Amino acid sequence: MPYVRVEITDGATTEQKRAISKGITDVLVKVLNKNPEYTFVVIDEVDSDNWGHKGVLVSDIRKQEAKAAAKKPPKVVKVKLKAKAAKPTTKKA
């Protein structure tokens, strides 16, 4: 009876969590031939104020990333348009 515990920071949608649960279950069935009927996946969401990485809270990292993204100028895409050749016209006499 596999029991898998996944810890993630807050922000995942229900659809994303559904995909995580299904994906983990599918791997256990495929790799270990486990019965999905007895496979359990628990997803714990940890508030980003309670999760640190390299000595910095994830909530602070996200704030820094948001500020950096806001300062970035929008990406400009240049597109070259080709002029269509005019169709030759014939005059009827």
N, C-alpha and C positions, 0 to 999 in steps of 0.2 A: 504494500500500500504506500505509494509515493506521496509525500507531503512536501510541497515546494513553497517556500516563503520568499516573496519578492518585495524588496523595499525600494520605493521610488519617492522622489520629491513630489509635492503637490502639483496639480495641474493637468493630470491625465484625464481624458474624457472616458466616459463609460465604454464607448466603442473601442478605444485604445486598450482599456483593461480587458475587455472581452477578447480582443485579439491576442493579448499577452497570455491569458489563460488557455486559450485554444492552442496557441503555438507551442507552449510548454508541454501541454498534454500530448499534442501530436508528436513531439520529439521523444517523449518517454515511451509512447506506443511504438514508434518506429525503431528507436535505438535499443530499448530495453525490453520490448515486447510486453509492456505493462498494460493492464486492462484499464481503459479510461473510466470505467465504472468505479474503480477504487483509487483514482488519482485525484488529489486535492491540490489546488493552487490558491494561496492566500496572498493578496496584494495589500501591503501596508503603505499608506501614503504618509510621508513625514513632512511636516510643515517646513518650508525652506528656511525659516528662522532657526530651525533645530537641526540643520544639516550643514556641515562645514566641509570645505575642500581646500587643501593647502593653507589652512589657517584662516580662511575667509568664509563667512556664511554664504550659502547659496543665494539667499535673498539679496545680499549686497552685490554678489556677482551679477545677478540678473539686472539690478538697478544700473550698474556700470555699463552693462551691455546695451541696455535701453538708451542710456545717455549717448553712448558712442554711435548707435544707429541713428539717433535723432540729429546728430551733428553732421552725419554723412550727407553730402549732396546727392540728390536723386541721380540715378544712373541714366545717362543719355545714350540713346541708341540711334546711330546714324543709318539711314536707309537710302540707298541710291535707287532712284526710279528710272527705268529706261523709257524713253519716249517711243510711242508706237509710230511705226512708219505709216504714212498716209497711203491709202489704197489708190492705185491709179484709176482715174475715171476715163471712161471713153464717151465721146460725144457721138450721138446718133445723127446722121445726116437727114 
